[in-house]
């Protein structure tokens, strides 16, 4: 999605945007699908010749829990915050996005915000118990009946008691 900024580049002020963004390039292992299109809303502000993009990215996602493997749906909101420039003065600053003439690629900014804003561990709930390491049963549904596995570090002491 290319955002036209020619009016805000010419005159200081603000240009609002509210649009849908495609999920291209947003493949993450825990994201099974996008339940609804990503929506970006905010504004680009020209303040003394510095263009700043501020807004938010909202997404409704079908996720897979990293502990139990259960699919669940969650709505997430990510902040959009970027500085826009015609050319880079400092090539090591990843927060600056280049303009293409009077346009900026809103999809690139949204993709960065999405990837950086996602949790590193996706859980269906904070108290997810995961799967039993022996039988693979989802422990959120109840105990599996395998029983507690004895601590292998204490096996020698168990042999002393049996003698």
Secondary structure, 3 states (H helix, E strand, C coil): CEEECHHHHHCCEEEEEEEEECCCCCCCCCEEEECCCEEEEEEEEEECCEEEEEEEEEEEEEEECCCCCCEEEEEEEEEEEEEEECCCCCCCCCCEEECECCEEEHHHHHHHHHHHHCCCCCCCCCCCCCECCCCCCEHHHCCCCCCCCCCHHHHHHHHHHHC
